[in-house]
Structures are given as C-alpha cells and as structure tokens.
Amino acid sequence: MEHENCRYHSLHHTQFRTNYSLFMPLYDYIYGTMDESTDTLYEKTLERGDDIVDVVHLTHLTTPESIYHLRIGLASFASYPFAYRWFMRLLWPFTSLSMIFTLFYARLFVAERNSFNKLNLQSWVIPRYNLQYLLKWRKEAINNMIEKAILEADKKGVKVLSLGLMNQGEELNRNGEVYIHNHPDMKVRLVDGSRLAAAVVINSVPKATTSVVMTGNLTKVAYTIASALCQRGVQVSTLRLDEYEKIRSCVPQECRDHLVYLTSEALSSNKVWLVGEGTTREEQEKATKGTLFIPFSQFPLKQLRRDCIYHTTPALIVPKSLVNVHSCENWLPRKAMSATRVAGILHALEGWEMHECGTSLLLSDLDQVWEACLSHGFQPLLLPHH
C-alpha cells in the first residue's frame, strides 16, 4: 500500500489531469484518469525500492531566494529558469528565516529523483549558499558536510557521485582530490565533470573559428580547453599577462605558438570569447559587436551587452527517456542539465571505474567522453537567438 500511494503521488504532480485520487487509486481506474505509465512506474518501484540509488548529484543553494526555486519550494518557480523577481521582496521575512535556519541545519536533503535506463538518480542539496562557500572560516565545516555526503552515498551503495557548483572548488578540496586521499577504499566514484564541461565548451565554438579570446578566473576546465584548442590549431588569446603565463605552462611546448597575449587594439578579429568568473565589465566592453560569449565557469556571466550573444554555462539537453525532469536546474532552460551532473550519469552508464576528479588534466579523453555523451542521447544546447 505504501508503494501504491507513492506512485515518485509522483505522477499526480507531474502529469496533467491524471491520478487525482492519491490515496484511493481505485477511483482513477474506474473513471479512466489513471496515467498510462502508472503500472510501469509501480512495478519499477517494487523492483528497485526507494532506497536504491545509482548516481547522486551533490549541489547546494546559490542565492537566498534559490530555496524557492527547488521542487520542494515553489513548483511553479522550479519549472522555469531561476531569475530574481520583484515580488520576492515580499517574501524577505521568510527568506531571512530560511537563511538563519541553514546556519544551524547541517543535514543535506533530496531535491529531485529521476531515472534513466536502469539507473536511479537523485540530486542532494547541501543547505549552504554561495556566500558561505566563499568565507574562509566556513571552509572546514562545508568540507565536512561534503565528506559526510560522500560517505553516506558510499554506505548506500551509490556508484557515482558528481560534485556540482562550488562543491568541487580547487581551493576548497582540490577538485575533490582531498576526499579520495582521505578515503582510498571507498567504492563510490567521484566526478567533477571537468572533462565533459571542457568538451561541451569546445564543441560550442563554431566550426569555422580560428581564434578565440579567453579571460576570467582560470580553472582546470579553462586550462583543459586552452590546451585542447591550441593542439587543434585554434589561436587562444588572453587579455591578461598573468593568464597568458599560467596557460602557457599547461600547453604542450609544440603548440605554444597558438597562445597569444593580446592588446586591446587587436581584439576586433575575435568574435568568440571563452569567459569565466571574474570577467570584468571593462573586458566585456572591449568585445566587438556580435561577439559570442561562451562561459567555461559553473556560474553564468552577467549579461551587460545587448549587441552580443551569451551562451549558457556548460550544459546538455537530456534524452526524452530521462524520467521525471520537471524542474529547471538553476538558470538552465527546461530539459537541460549541467555538464557536471550529466558527467556523473555518463560515468555510471559507461561503467568507468576510476575517479574523475582532482587537479590533473585529461586531454586525451575529451573526444571519448563527448562521443559517449552523444551515444546515450544527450545533445548540445543550441545557441540562444539574438
């Protein structure tokens, strides 16, 4: 009976004009309002059980208002990409209470459950905000929460755990490498998604492009992209001397001629910019009209230019067979998932045994991970209309 009422009830909230009688399903059978997929879902629930999880995506809250965007918050908000709306000011007393609550509440919670092929997927949320991740005195506490989530996943028999948003920060935990070092015998595989994120950005660059500009705070993803593009004969230009020197140390010596330090006057021929967090207003203003900005960061670039095109953060459109995707992942459009989240799913589908995190670059595997991604039905996001 418990399983009967459960069936992820879920269909009542996700399918229009079906499953009205949550706790008396007999009436839905009688009046023909039972969803067609109910029996299949019920059988799957009995076979798998609610506690069996194959892949976990570990994320966190972003802004104070983001708590309303979760499916457990306001479902109507969650069905659209997150954006601040004026009436959220009226909710400020509740927002303040939720912020105070998260200061003392240290338990993660499940925000979403999905299934794909034979995999059960869940998104776990750490009740902490971006700002708290940036505070040095909160670093140890947040790391402990992430580590606890990883150990809980390992105990549950989870195959893969992907570290979303700031949970994989280089300064926080060396892109997840700290947890592998602390627990070398754990069976769950950690994924930071950097390979797939880099592959998504590289394949978002228009095919005829011969040169790009790269700027913003450099990450493992940025170094991977720059090295891969230089090896493919694409000129990578930087606006800052320190960026040029850092990237140069990661690019193979035989390809370093494709890395250039540009002055402002030489930007007119570059119509594709690869940008990370820390890209300034002044740098955006240097771009020529019609420039395509492609983020390699976890968070989107603030859109300051109406005469330019802004792509999303690295993400993919999910296959139709990925079940129960009824909310938007942060600012991403409907039916899209971040590359980090997809990377965890892909890792489990392919049965890869290694951890996919840490500070090392995996340039030779970019084509492999991209082809595997496409073979499972994930598709690149189209460029936004200008």
N, C-alpha and C positions, 0 to 999 in steps of 0.2 A: 504493500500500500504506500509505503514511503516513496518508492521509486515511481509509482503511478502518479502521485501528487507532484513529484519533482519534474517529470517530463511534461534541465538546464534551464509546468509553470513557466518554464523557459519559452516554450512555443507560444503561450498566451501573450508574452511580452514582445516576441519577435515576429510573429505572423499576424497580419491584419485580418480581423473577422473570423478568427478560429479560436478553439479552446477557451470558451467563455467560462465553463464550469470547472474551476481549478480543482476543487476537492470532490466533485461529483461528476466525473468524466462520462458516466453513463448517458447523461442528457446530451452531451455533444455527439455521441454515437447516434442517438435517437433522431436528433434534429439535423444531422449532416454537417455540423460545424467542427468536426474533428479534423485537424490538419493532416494532410496525406502522409507527412513524414513522422507522425507521432509514433506509430508502431516500430518503425526502424530505429528511432531515437530511443524508445523504451527498451528494445532488445539490446541495443548497444550499451545502455546504462547498466542493464543486468549483467552483461558480459564483462564490462570493464570495471564498473564500480566507480563511485565518485572520488575515491582517494588515489586512484591510479593516474599519475601524471608523467608524461614523457619529456616534455620540454617546458621550461619556465623562462619567462622574460622578466627580469628584475628591473623595475623602473622606480621613479619617485615623483612626488608632486613637484611642480615647477613654480608657478606664482601662487599667492594665497588664494586667488579665485579659481585656480585649476581644480580644486576639490569638487566644485560644482559640475565640472566637465566629465567626471567619471560616471560610469553607468550606475554606480551606487549613489551618485549625487542627483543630478537632474538629467533624466534620459533625453529630453528634448535638446539640451545643450550638447550632450555627448554625440549626437547624430550629425553634428556639424563641426568643421574645424574650429579649434578653440580661438576665440578672439575676445578681447575685453569689450563689454557693452555697458552703456551708460547706467542702466538700471542695476548693475552690480553694486553701485554705490549704496543703494538702498539695503543691500544685504551685508553691509560692512559690520554691523554688530555680530552677525553670525560668523562672518569671516574671521573677525578678531577672536571669537571664542574657539574656532577651529584651530587657529594658529597657536593659541595658548594650550589647547588640548594636545597638539602634536609635540609640544615641549616636554610633556610628561608621558605620552603614549609611545612606547618603543616597539610595539608589535606590528609587523607587516600584515597586509591583508590582500585577499584575492580580488582583483578588479574585473577580470574577464576570463571566461573559459571558452575555448574553441576546440575544434577537431579538424584534422586534415589527414586524409588517407587513414592510416591506422594509428595515428598519433593523437594523444590528448594534450592540449596546450593550455597553459594558464599564464596570466600576467599578474605578478606580485608587485605590490606598491609599498615602498618604504615611506612612512609618513614624515618626510622631511622635504624642505623647499630648497630651491637653487641657492638662495642666500645662505642657508645653513651649511651647505657644502663648501661655500667659499670662506667660511670662518675657520681659521686655523685651530682654534680651541675646540671646535666640534669634530675635527678630523678623526680622532681616535674613536669617539662614540659612533660616528657614522660607519667607520670601517668595521667596528664590532657588529653593527646591525647587518651589514652586507655579509660578513663572515658567518653570522648566525643563520642568515637566509640560505647561504650555500650549504652549510652543514645540515639544515633541515631538509633541503632538496635532496641531498645525498642520502639521508636517512629514509626518505620516502621512495627512493629508487628512481629518481629523476635522471634521465640520460644526459640531458644538456641543459645548462643554464646560461642565458645570454645576459650580459651586463649592459643595461640601457642607460642613456644620457650620462650623468656625471658619476654613475656607479663604477665607471671604468677609467676614472681620471688618472693620468700619469703621475701627478703629484700625490694623489690620494692613495693609490695602491699599485702603481707601475702597470697600469692597464690589466689589472687582475693577477699579475705575477706573484704578488705577496701571498695570495690565498693558496696558490699551488705550492709555494715554498713551505707554508705553514702546515699544509695537509697533503703530503705527497701520495698518500694511499687512498684518497677519496676517489670514488668511481664516477661521480658526475663530472662531465666535461664542461669547462668554462670557455665561453666565446665572447670576444669583444667586438666582433663584426667588422674589424678594420679591413680585412681582405675584400669582403663584399662591398663595403662602403666605398673603398677605392675603385673597385671595378665599376660600380654604379656611376661614379663621377666621370671616370674615363670614358665610359660609353654614353654619357650625356653630352660630351663635347662633340659638336657637329663634325661629320666625317672629313670635310674638306679643310678643317682647321689646321694651320701650320704653325701657329704661335698662340700662346696663352699668357695671361698675367696671373701670378699667384701672390696673394697677400693675406695678412691676418695672422693670428697666433698659430704657429706651426705645431702639428701633431703627428703621430705615427701615420695616420691616414694621409696627411699632406706630403710627408716625405716619400711615402709609397707611390702616390700619384705622380709627383715630380720626377722620381726616378724612372717610373714606367713610361711616362711621356717622352722623356729625353732618350730613352732606349728605342722608342718608336720613331724618332726623328722629329718630334714636335719641339719647337723652341719654347722654353719656360722662362719667363721674365719676372723679376722681382722688383718691388719698389723700394725695399729697404736693404741696406748693405748687410745688416746682421742676418736677415733672412737668406740672402744670397750665400753667405759663408756657411750657414747651417745646412742648407740644402746641398751645397757643393760637396760637403763631407759625406753625404749619403749617396750621391750619384756616382755610378761606376766611372772610372777615370776616362775610359774611351768615349764616354757620352757627355763629358762636361762642357764641350763646345756648344751644346744646345742649351746651356744655362746662361742667362744674361742678366746683368744688373742694369736696369733702365732708368733714364732720367725722365722727367715729366714730359719733355718735348717729344719723346719718341713713342708715346702711347697711342697715337692716332690710328696705327695699323692693327692694333689689338682689340678685337671685338668680343673676345671670350675671357672672362675673369673668373678664376677659381678663388673663392674667398672663405676665410674662417672668421671665428670670433675675434674681435679686436680690430676689424677693418673700420677705419675712421671715416667720418663724414667727408673730410678733405680728400681722402683717397677715392671715395665714390665719385666725388665731383670732378676728378681728373679723367674719368672714363668718358669716351666719346658717345654721342647719341646712338642708341640702338645696341649698346653693349649687353651681352648676356652674362648675368652673374649666376654662377653655379656654386653653392656652398659645399664645402667638404666637412663642415662642422656639424655637431649634434644639434645645434640651435640655429634658427633661421637668421639671416641678415636683415636688419631693419631697412625697409624699402623707402629710400629717400628720393629716388629718381623716377619720375613718371615717364621719361623718354627712354627707359631701359627695361630689360626683361629680367625677372627674378625667378630662378628655378627653386624648387623645394630642397630641403635637406635630403641627403641620400635615402631614397625610399623606392619601393616597388609596388605595383598593383598585384594583389593576391589572386590566386585562381578562384573560380566560382565554387569549386568543391571545398574550399576552406570555410567551415560552417560556423555560424553564429557571430559573424563580423558585422555588428550593428552600431558600433561607435567609432568615432574618428580617433586616431592616435595623435593626441595633442593637436598641432596645427596642420597635420597632413590631411589631404582630402579623403573622402569616403572610399573604402575598399583598398586603402593604401597602408603599408606597414613600413616602419623604418628598416633600413638595411641591417641594423644590428639585430632586430627582432627576427627578421627573415633568416639571417645567418644561423641563428640557433636552430630554427626549424630545418634548414638545409643540412646542417651538421648531423642531425638525427636521421633525416631521410637517407643520407648517403652512408650512414654508419661509420663516419670518421671517428677514429679512436683517440686522436691527440687533442690536447687543449689548444685552443686557438686564441691565445691572448699573450700579453707580455710586450716587451719593447722591440723585439726583433721584427724585421721586415720580411715578408714572404712574397717577393716579386714574381717568382717563377710560377706561383699558383693562381695568379689573377684570372687567367683565361679559363683555368679549370673550374674555379668557383663560379664564374659568370655563366659558363656553358651548363653547369649543373643546375644553376638557378633557373635558367630558361627552360631546361628539360623538364622541370617539375611544374611548369605553368606560370611562374612569376614573370611579370612583364615590366619593362621600364616605364616610368611616368612620362607622359608627353609634355613637351614644353608648354608653359602657360601662354594663352593668347595675349597679344599685345594690343 
